[in-house]
Amino acid sequence: MKLKLFFLRIVFILATTMVIWFWRLNNLVVGKPVLDSKVAQLAIPMIWLRHYLLGTGRDLSVPEEYSIGALDTILVGYKYDEGHIYHSTCYKGSGFYNRPLLFYLVGGFTFGWEEKENGDVAISGVDHYDWHSTETYDGGKEYFTSPFYSYPEGEWGEDGEYIPASGSGFIYHLWKVLSFLFGEEYFPMRGFPSGDAGISNRLWEDMKLVGAKEFDSHVELTIPSCVIDEFDEEF
């Protein structure tokens, strides 16, 4: 199994490097970092994933602009939760995709703050980048699956039993091959919690067996007083 994991580690390091280079090349063409494109939303989390897979263990700093889409979530932690974002589900959005960048880089974390004389608030926190199982409502543990293939809607049988739909298409059959070659525990066909096919967090956790290493991410930003005033009006 370690040989398969080592092979996958190399594949994912190369794949993420290609996506990151493509995004940075596009930034050079445009003349500034582009954060709101689909490529950026894919490439920036891959910077963190690749750093983990490379196994240096060195800390990373989260650029302040990566926090912009998550300011409401941070302010909720500042105002009401004593500097805690308890879980990644606290971020705006639904499902796995279309979330703020911080959702993918640090998820839940704890931070301190300093209130400035002009009303601005300086936020400073540290998150430990790691992969692990999630505790379910019944006290069990499951590994979250990042979905890559969503099944069509199933049907209800005459006896009232729900019948899941069968999969089809290139991605579905690719996942069947990956699941067969590398294991259902890493490439599940019906992953948690969506029931879709994807990559299990267990794969990333087990990458530590072949050289991946956890590290700390440092989040530092200043929230302007005008943003805080707007937040107070809405809440």
C-alpha positions as CSV (number, residue, x, y, z in Angstrom):
1,M,0.0,0.0,0.0
2,K,2.9,2.4,0.8
3,L,4.1,2.0,-2.8
4,K,0.7,3.0,-4.2
5,L,0.6,6.0,-1.8
6,F,4.1,7.1,-2.8
7,F,3.1,6.9,-6.5
8,L,-0.1,9.0,-5.8
9,R,1.9,11.5,-3.8
10,I,4.2,12.1,-6.8
11,V,1.2,12.3,-9.1
12,F,-0.6,14.9,-7.0
13,I,2.6,17.0,-6.5
14,L,3.0,17.1,-10.2
15,A,-0.6,17.8,-11.0
16,T,-1.0,20.6,-8.4
17,T,2.3,22.1,-9.6
18,M,0.9,22.3,-13.1
19,V,-2.3,24.0,-12.0
20,I,-0.4,26.5,-9.8
21,W,2.0,27.4,-12.6
22,F,-0.9,27.9,-15.0
23,W,-2.6,30.3,-12.5
24,R,0.7,32.2,-11.9
25,L,1.3,32.5,-15.6
26,N,-2.2,33.9,-16.1
27,N,-1.4,36.4,-13.3
28,L,1.7,37.6,-15.2
29,V,-0.3,38.1,-18.3
30,V,-3.0,40.0,-16.5
31,G,-0.5,42.0,-14.4
32,K,-2.0,41.2,-11.0
33,P,-3.1,38.2,-8.9
34,V,-6.6,37.0,-10.0
35,L,-8.5,35.6,-7.0
36,D,-12.1,35.3,-8.3
37,S,-11.5,33.0,-11.3
38,K,-12.2,29.3,-11.3
39,V,-8.5,28.6,-11.9
40,A,-7.6,30.7,-8.8
41,Q,-10.2,28.9,-6.6
42,L,-8.6,25.6,-7.6
43,A,-4.9,26.7,-7.6
44,I,-4.7,28.6,-4.3
45,P,-5.9,25.6,-2.1
46,M,-3.5,23.5,-4.1
47,I,-0.6,25.6,-2.9
48,W,-1.5,24.5,0.6
49,L,-2.1,20.9,-0.4
50,R,1.2,20.7,-2.3
51,H,3.1,22.2,0.6
52,Y,1.7,19.5,2.8
53,L,2.6,16.7,0.3
54,L,6.1,18.1,-0.2
55,G,6.7,17.5,3.6
56,T,8.9,20.4,4.5
57,G,6.8,21.2,7.6
58,R,7.6,25.0,7.2
59,D,4.9,27.5,8.2
60,L,2.8,29.3,5.6
61,S,1.3,32.8,5.8
62,V,-2.1,33.4,4.4
63,P,-2.1,36.6,2.3
64,E,-4.6,39.1,3.7
65,E,-6.5,39.3,0.4
66,Y,-7.3,35.6,0.7
67,S,-9.5,36.4,3.7
68,I,-11.8,38.9,2.0
69,G,-14.6,36.5,1.2
70,A,-14.6,35.3,4.8
71,L,-14.8,38.6,6.7
72,D,-18.4,38.0,7.8
73,T,-17.4,34.6,9.3
74,I,-14.4,36.1,11.1
75,L,-16.5,38.9,12.5
76,V,-19.0,36.4,13.8
77,G,-16.1,34.7,15.6
78,Y,-14.9,38.1,16.9
79,K,-18.2,39.4,18.0
80,Y,-20.0,36.3,19.4
81,D,-17.6,33.3,19.7
82,E,-14.6,34.7,21.5
83,G,-12.3,34.4,18.6
84,H,-13.3,30.9,17.4
85,I,-14.4,29.7,14.0
86,Y,-15.5,26.3,15.3
87,H,-15.9,24.5,12.1
88,S,-15.4,25.0,8.3
89,T,-19.2,24.8,7.9
90,C,-19.4,28.2,9.6
91,Y,-18.3,29.8,6.3
92,K,-20.8,31.1,3.8
93,G,-22.0,28.8,1.0
94,S,-23.3,25.3,0.7
95,G,-21.7,22.0,-0.3
96,F,-18.0,21.7,-0.9
97,Y,-17.5,24.2,-3.7
98,N,-18.2,28.0,-4.0
99,R,-16.9,28.7,-0.5
100,P,-14.5,31.5,0.6
101,L,-10.8,30.7,0.1
102,L,-10.2,30.4,3.9
103,F,-12.6,27.5,4.0
104,Y,-10.1,25.5,1.9
105,L,-6.9,26.8,3.5
106,V,-7.5,26.8,7.3
107,G,-11.2,25.8,7.9
108,G,-12.0,26.4,11.6
109,F,-9.4,28.1,13.7
110,T,-8.9,30.3,16.8
111,F,-7.6,33.9,16.6
112,G,-6.8,36.8,18.8
113,W,-7.5,40.5,18.0
114,E,-6.5,44.0,18.8
115,E,-8.9,46.9,18.6
116,K,-7.3,50.0,17.1
117,E,-8.1,53.6,18.1
118,N,-9.6,54.3,14.7
119,G,-12.1,51.4,15.0
120,D,-10.2,48.9,12.9
121,V,-9.6,45.4,14.3
122,A,-6.4,43.5,13.7
123,I,-6.9,39.7,13.6
124,S,-4.1,37.2,14.2
125,G,-4.5,33.5,14.3
126,V,-2.8,30.2,13.7
127,D,-4.3,27.0,12.1
128,H,-2.7,23.6,12.1
129,Y,-3.0,22.2,8.6
130,D,-3.8,18.5,8.9
131,W,-6.3,15.9,7.6
132,H,-8.4,13.7,9.8
133,S,-11.8,12.0,10.2
134,T,-15.0,13.8,11.2
135,E,-17.2,12.8,14.1
136,T,-20.7,12.1,13.0
137,Y,-23.9,12.8,14.9
138,D,-24.2,9.3,16.2
139,G,-20.7,9.4,17.7
140,G,-19.0,7.5,14.9
141,K,-16.2,8.7,12.7
142,E,-16.2,9.3,8.9
143,Y,-13.8,10.7,6.4
144,F,-15.2,13.6,4.4
145,T,-15.1,13.1,0.6
146,S,-14.5,15.9,-1.8
147,P,-17.0,15.1,-4.5
148,F,-15.9,14.8,-8.2
149,Y,-18.9,13.0,-9.6
150,S,-22.6,13.6,-8.6
151,Y,-25.1,10.9,-9.2
152,P,-28.4,11.7,-10.9
153,E,-31.6,11.6,-8.8
154,G,-32.7,8.1,-7.9
155,E,-36.3,6.8,-7.8
156,W,-38.8,5.6,-5.3
157,G,-39.9,2.0,-5.7
158,E,-43.5,0.8,-5.4
159,D,-42.7,-0.4,-1.8
160,G,-41.6,3.0,-0.8
161,E,-37.9,2.1,-0.9
162,Y,-35.5,4.7,-2.4
163,I,-33.5,3.2,-5.3
164,P,-30.2,5.1,-5.9
165,A,-29.4,6.0,-9.6
166,S,-26.6,4.3,-11.4
167,G,-23.6,6.3,-12.6
168,S,-22.5,6.9,-16.1
169,G,-20.0,8.9,-18.1
170,F,-16.2,9.3,-18.2
171,I,-15.7,10.6,-14.7
172,Y,-17.8,7.8,-13.2
173,H,-15.9,5.1,-15.0
174,L,-12.6,6.7,-14.2
175,W,-13.5,6.7,-10.5
176,K,-14.4,3.0,-10.7
177,V,-10.9,2.3,-12.1
178,L,-9.3,4.5,-9.4
179,S,-11.3,2.8,-6.7
180,F,-10.3,-0.6,-7.9
181,L,-6.6,0.3,-8.3
182,F,-6.1,2.3,-5.1
183,G,-8.9,1.3,-2.8
184,E,-12.5,2.3,-2.0
185,E,-11.2,4.0,1.2
186,Y,-9.3,6.6,-0.9
187,F,-11.5,6.9,-4.0
188,P,-15.0,6.0,-2.7
189,M,-17.9,5.6,-5.1
190,R,-20.4,6.7,-2.5
191,G,-18.5,9.1,-0.2
192,F,-19.5,10.8,3.0
193,P,-21.6,12.9,3.4
194,S,-23.0,13.6,-0.1
195,G,-23.0,10.0,-1.4
196,D,-21.1,11.2,-4.5
197,A,-17.9,9.7,-5.9
198,G,-14.7,11.6,-4.9
199,I,-11.4,11.7,-3.0
200,S,-11.6,10.8,0.7
201,N,-9.7,12.8,3.3
202,R,-8.3,9.5,4.4
203,L,-6.0,9.6,1.4
204,W,-4.5,12.9,2.4
205,E,-4.1,11.7,6.0
206,D,-2.4,8.6,5.0
207,M,0.0,10.6,2.8
208,K,1.9,11.2,6.1
209,L,3.0,7.5,5.8
210,V,5.1,8.4,2.7
211,G,6.5,11.8,3.5
212,A,3.7,14.4,3.8
213,K,4.0,16.6,6.9
214,E,1.6,18.9,8.8
215,F,2.4,22.6,9.2
216,D,1.0,25.8,10.7
217,S,-0.8,28.5,8.7
218,H,-0.7,32.1,10.0
219,V,-3.7,34.3,9.4
220,E,-3.2,38.1,9.9
221,L,-5.4,40.8,8.6
222,T,-7.0,44.1,9.5
223,I,-10.7,44.6,9.2
224,P,-11.6,48.2,8.6
225,S,-14.1,49.9,10.9
226,C,-16.5,50.6,7.9
227,V,-16.8,46.8,7.3
228,I,-17.5,46.2,11.0
229,D,-20.2,49.0,11.0
230,E,-21.8,47.4,8.0
231,F,-21.7,44.0,9.7
232,D,-23.4,45.4,12.8
233,E,-26.2,46.9,10.7
234,E,-26.9,43.6,9.1
235,F,-26.8,41.5,12.3
